[in-house]
Amino acid sequence: MLATSFTGTLSERHGTPVERIPTPQRLVDWLAVNGLAVDSCTPVQLELARELRESIHAAATAAALQKSLPAAAVRVINDCSVGGRAAPILTAKRTRQWRLSSPASVEDALSVIAADAIEIIAGERDGNLALCSSSMCRAAFFDTSQSRSRKWCDMNTCGNRQKKARFRANQRRDTPAVDSA
């Protein structure tokens, strides 16, 4: 999901946070990889993107916990949603792509991300919002697994770390203490 992937550009929120879009160019690169190529990004646009990211995270976390959505987060998401000029287009392969204005702006791309967040948080897609079980992460993710019981935002990062930690703890517990007398 685009919106929850975007919130992942700040990881380990409950440990030592890792900012994955530290510069305007890194945002341009992230948007291009996600099918939302823009021409350039200013520091002000980067701050707007980070504000949207944190608003999506706050709203998705509240939704996953069945709590009221923070009004300030909803306002930012809605403002970004209507702040761009993007339109869905149908491809020959029967998939939806987004066409941004020309020249494409960061605001256009953010409007697509905000619209995706709205669909997810409003429950318009088949799946559930959940929070990563990693105490360092706690990222909101969209669970589309058949049982809707995923525990981690990403098996290759958080899930793998948790399984390794559990394995090491079991190894320590099962290893007899060596007497050094």
ABEGO torsion letter per residue (X at the ends): XAAAAAAAABBGAABBBBBABABAAAAAAAAAAAGBBBABBBAAAAAAAAAAAAAAAAAAAAAAAGBBBBAAAAAAAAAAAAABBBBBBBBAAGBBBBBBBOBBBAAAAAAAAAAAAAAAAAGABBEBBBBBABAAAGBBBBBABAAGABABABAABAAAAAAAAAAAAAAAAABBBBBAX
